[in-house]
């Protein structure tokens, strides 16, 4: 299998895209360290992987705690003897225009959508660079390659994290470490709460998806999970610094 004998670390892996990516990597042979703010959700995903014959552990983790995030990645690598893949997925979606978003909300967006990815990538790189092997996947959004109306905190931070990913990719390409951004569009998960509220409710969001997205539907977590597997594996061995947009052509 593509990820046999490799170890992957996932943040926000307890549901949605994080869970789907963890399951896909486990099916491909990886040992997956699933983390989530809600420890019980992480443990449930790890149990699901184990029940299917895979290898995983589930841990509670607040990625807003720099020291805890770094320690979790380093200790996972120490326990498993290696770290091959980081999927830094956790984030926040704060809706609103400039006059509607508080400084505290912008700080929260920056902390989760940029800083936490920086801390996670830095910890992972300390393990990967000496071994000259590894794939870092950071979840951005298709909002990182376009501009959503009245989403200043979200769009600003999602653009910023793509810039950070590209910088990491350029700096570490000769170390054989790849770094790519995952940029999903509308996937039917609870993460859409900000957009749903902004649009006026679930019916309005469904109408937007049906009428505005060229493919006329939400993506599924499983479809994005397959993209995580692609970026994690040697199938994408010559891809780094890329923003992989999967959005049913919404951003075109």
C-alpha positions in Angstrom: 0.0 0.0 0.0 1.1 3.6 -0.6 1.7 4.5 3.0 2.8 1.1 4.4 5.1 1.5 7.5 4.5 5.3 7.5 3.2 7.4 10.3 0.7 10.3 9.9 -0.4 13.0 12.4 -3.7 14.7 11.9 -5.2 17.7 13.7 -9.0 18.1 13.8 -9.3 14.5 12.8 -12.5 13.7 14.8 -15.0 14.6 12.1 -15.5 15.8 8.5 -12.5 16.2 6.2 -10.0 15.4 9.0 -11.7 12.1 9.7 -12.0 11.2 6.0 -8.3 11.9 5.4 -7.3 9.8 8.5 -9.4 6.9 7.3 -8.0 7.1 3.8 -4.4 7.2 5.0 -5.1 4.3 7.4 -6.6 2.2 4.5 -3.4 2.9 2.6 -1.3 1.3 5.4 -0.3 4.3 7.6 -0.3 4.4 11.3 -2.5 7.5 12.0 -2.3 9.6 15.1 -5.8 11.2 15.2 -6.1 14.3 17.3 -9.1 16.6 18.0 -10.2 19.2 20.5 -12.8 16.7 21.6 -10.7 13.6 22.7 -13.7 11.3 22.5 -14.2 12.1 18.8 -10.5 11.4 18.1 -10.7 8.1 20.0 -13.8 7.1 18.1 -12.1 7.6 14.7 -9.0 5.7 16.0 -11.4 2.9 17.1 -13.0 2.9 13.6 -9.6 2.5 12.0 -8.7 -0.3 14.3 -12.0 -2.1 13.7 -11.2 -2.1 10.0 -7.8 -3.7 10.6 -5.7 -0.5 10.6 -3.4 1.1 13.2 -4.3 4.4 15.0 -4.4 6.2 18.2 -6.8 9.0 19.3 -5.8 12.0 21.4 -7.3 15.2 22.6 -5.4 18.3 21.5 -6.0 22.1 21.5 -4.0 23.4 18.6 -4.3 26.9 20.0 -1.9 25.8 22.7 1.5 26.1 21.1 3.4 24.0 23.6 0.8 21.2 23.6 0.7 21.1 19.8 4.5 20.9 19.5 4.7 18.3 22.3 2.0 16.1 20.7 3.8 15.9 17.4 7.2 15.3 18.9 6.0 12.6 21.3 4.0 10.9 18.5 7.1 10.7 16.4 9.1 9.4 19.4 6.5 6.7 20.1 6.2 5.5 16.5 9.8 6.0 15.6 9.1 8.3 12.7 6.8 11.0 11.2 6.1 10.9 7.5 2.9 12.9 7.1 1.4 15.9 8.9 -2.1 16.9 8.0 -2.6 20.2 9.9 -6.3 20.6 9.4 -7.8 22.5 12.4 -9.2 26.0 11.7 -11.9 28.5 12.4 -14.5 30.2 10.2 -15.5 33.7 11.5 -17.9 35.5 9.1 -18.3 39.2 8.7 -17.1 42.4 7.1 -14.4 44.7 8.5 -16.9 46.6 10.6 -18.5 43.3 11.9 -15.4 41.4 13.0 -13.8 42.2 16.3 -10.0 42.3 16.8 -10.4 39.3 19.1 -12.2 37.4 16.3 -9.4 38.3 13.9 -6.8 37.1 16.4 -8.7 33.8 16.8 -8.8 33.3 13.1 -5.1 34.1 12.8 -4.2 31.8 15.7 -6.0 28.8 14.3 -5.8 29.3 10.6 -2.2 30.4 10.4 -0.2 30.3 13.6 -1.3 26.7 14.6 -0.2 25.5 11.1 3.1 27.3 11.5 3.7 25.6 14.9 2.7 22.2 13.6 4.8 22.5 10.5 7.8 23.7 12.5 7.6 20.7 14.9 7.1 18.2 12.0 10.0 19.7 10.0 12.4 19.2 13.0 11.7 15.5 12.5 11.4 15.3 8.8 14.3 17.4 7.6 17.1 15.2 9.2 15.5 12.2 7.6 15.0 14.0 4.3 11.5 12.6 3.9 8.0 13.9 4.5 4.8 15.5 3.3 3.2 18.4 5.1 -0.4 19.1 4.2 -2.0 22.3 5.4 -5.8 22.8 5.0 -6.5 26.2 3.5 -9.7 26.7 1.5 -10.9 27.8 -1.9 -11.4 31.0 -0.1 -7.6 31.2 -0.2 -7.7 31.6 -4.0 -10.7 33.9 -4.3 -12.6 36.5 -2.2 -15.8 35.6 -0.4 -18.1 38.5 0.3 -18.2 39.6 4.0 -15.6 37.0 5.2 -12.6 39.2 5.9 -11.1 37.2 8.7 -11.5 33.9 6.9 -10.3 35.0 3.5 -7.3 36.9 4.9 -6.0 34.0 6.9 -6.7 31.4 4.2 -4.7 33.4 1.7 -1.9 33.9 4.2 -1.6 30.2 4.9 -1.1 29.4 1.2 1.7 31.9 1.1 3.3 30.2 4.1 2.9 26.8 2.5 4.6 28.0 -0.7 7.5 29.5 1.3 8.0 26.3 3.2 7.9 24.3 0.0 10.6 26.5 -1.6 12.8 26.4 1.5 12.7 22.7 2.0 12.4 21.2 -1.5 16.1 20.3 -1.6 15.6 18.5 1.7 13.0 16.3 0.0 10.2 17.6 2.1 7.0 18.5 0.3 4.4 21.0 1.6 1.1 21.6 -0.1 -2.2 23.4 0.7 -5.5 21.6 0.6 -8.2 24.0 -0.6 -11.7 22.5 -0.4 -14.8 24.3 -1.5 -18.2 23.6 0.1 -18.2 20.2 1.7 -21.3 19.3 3.7 -20.0 19.4 7.3 -20.7 21.5 10.4 -17.7 23.7 9.4 -20.1 25.6 7.1 -21.9 27.2 10.1 -20.3 30.6 9.4 -21.3 30.7 5.8 -24.8 29.3 6.6 -25.4 32.0 9.1 -24.1 34.7 6.8 -26.4 33.4 4.0 -29.5 33.3 6.2 -29.9 29.6 7.0 -29.6 26.1 5.6 -32.0 26.6 2.8 -30.2 29.6 1.5 -26.9 27.8 1.7 -28.3 24.8 -0.3 -29.7 27.2 -2.9 -26.3 28.9 -3.3 -24.6 25.5 -3.7 -27.1 24.3 -6.3 -27.2 27.5 -8.3 -23.6 28.9 -8.0 -21.3 26.0 -8.0 -20.9 24.7 -11.6 -21.2 21.0 -10.4 -24.4 21.9 -8.5 -23.6 20.1 -5.3 -21.6 19.9 -2.1 -18.4 17.9 -2.1 -18.1 15.0 0.2 -15.6 14.4 3.0 -14.6 11.2 1.3 -13.7 13.0 -1.9 -11.4 15.4 0.0 -10.0 12.5 1.9 -8.8 11.0 -1.3 -7.0 14.2 -2.1 -5.3 14.1 1.4 -4.1 10.6 0.5 -2.8 11.8 -2.8 -0.8 14.6 -1.2 0.4 12.3 1.6 1.7 9.6 -0.7 4.4 9.2 -3.3 1.7 9.6 -6.0 2.3 13.3 -5.6 6.1 13.0 -5.3 6.9 15.9 -7.6 4.2 18.2 -6.3 5.2 20.9 -3.7 4.0 24.4 -3.1 0.7 23.7 -4.7 -2.8 24.9 -3.7 -4.9 21.9 -4.6 -8.4 23.3 -5.1 -11.3 20.9 -5.0 -14.5 22.9 -5.2 -16.7 21.8 -8.2 -15.3 24.8 -10.2 -16.8 27.4 -7.7 -13.7 29.5 -7.8 -13.4 29.7 -11.6 
